[in-house]
């Protein structure tokens, strides 16, 4: 386990070292859950559970065709495949 040293400020803040921020892909504004353990504390980035955070993640798969057109094409191809297997 890699470890780093950081200093607590008079405001009770400390900087998460850059290699850790990069590894965990945390950005400014990320909320953390902090828990006390026997040897100190642990801080974990909070997982966003809001469904709106998923908006747009499938955009790279969008080819511009309407969904019903895609489904119709898939059904046609599946029917052809089944017909070929029955021969």
Residue pairs with C-beta under 8 A, 6 or more apart in sequence:
2 19
4 17
4 19
4 20
6 14
6 15
6 16
6 17
7 14
8 14
16 26
16 43
21 27
24 45
26 45
30 45
30 46
31 45
31 46
32 43
32 44
32 45
32 46
33 43
33 44
33 45
33 46
34 41
34 42
34 43
35 41
35 42
35 44
